[in-house]
């Protein structure tokens, strides 16, 4: 039947042509590691985007971005408070424990994989302040969440206020930060809120092999540079990673790509009706489908992941073809 109509993951999407052009333009002699001209631009470009000073470090994976950020906030005897279905818990192969030298993940429930001050307090308050119990050192939230839900500015602000009261760092896993920002129709600063560090995702959104770790505390960035090297993520030709990040920022390509992915998701969502398990606020759809129905969709040429026994996950991307989104919408409505 040829290549399936691809809704497996935005990780499967093509690299944007402008990213390829930027990488080709970077293919000239320059200083190694992060001493090249492109890498030196990143701090200023991201500071402009977020409207406050930040230090930007490139890495090759989202897992490294999350863990290097958290490693600046959490000691080995501490814990990261996160949702029980957070990516750092479910999909990073124990990397947080590795990078954080054994620190614990303290798991919290919550609808649509979102945290609230109430659920956080319920997890944190019973912990005794003594050496016999692991102490929380940081909170990690995901924007958009693992079920494609966007945190509103007031929600992030409330969590940030709690973090500040308790002396905890606040990290945001932004693997789909662009999709959340596009949905909220706000600025990057408004979508991020008063956080301490952000994993600014690009690979799912049109880049090839570059993510940005943003620190809004210069001292934390200084620590992270050493940790990045020790973790094997200080690439000798870092200009190629910097080129990808700068290409994504140029003329808001990061937002344009996310808007296209979100629009394709909305096209499909309109046909799903009460099959939707979660409101669609980014580029992921979780759809109630029996095993037989999923088989029908695959026979019609759609690629996607099963999500438990009775559901499917469909993910759109910046290059999802409009005709493919329409075809999937019609197929789901016809089940």
Secondary structure, 3 states (H helix, E strand, C coil): CCCCEECCCHHHCCCCHHHHHHHHHCCCCCCCECCCHHHHHHHHHHHHHHCCCCEEEEECCHHHHHHHHHHCCCCCCEEEEEECCCHHHHCCCCHHHHHCCCCEEEEECCHHHCCCHHHHHHHHCCCCCCCCCCEEEEEEEECCCCCCCCCCHHHHHHHHHHHHHHCCEEEEEECCHHHHHHHHCCCHHHHHCCCCEEEECCHHHCCCCCEEEEECCHHHHHHHHHHHHHCCCCCCECHHHHHHHHHHHHHHHHHHHHHHHHHHHHHHHHHHHHHECCCCCCCEEEEECCHHHHHHHHHCCEECEECCCCEEEEECCCCCCHHHHHHHHHHHHCC
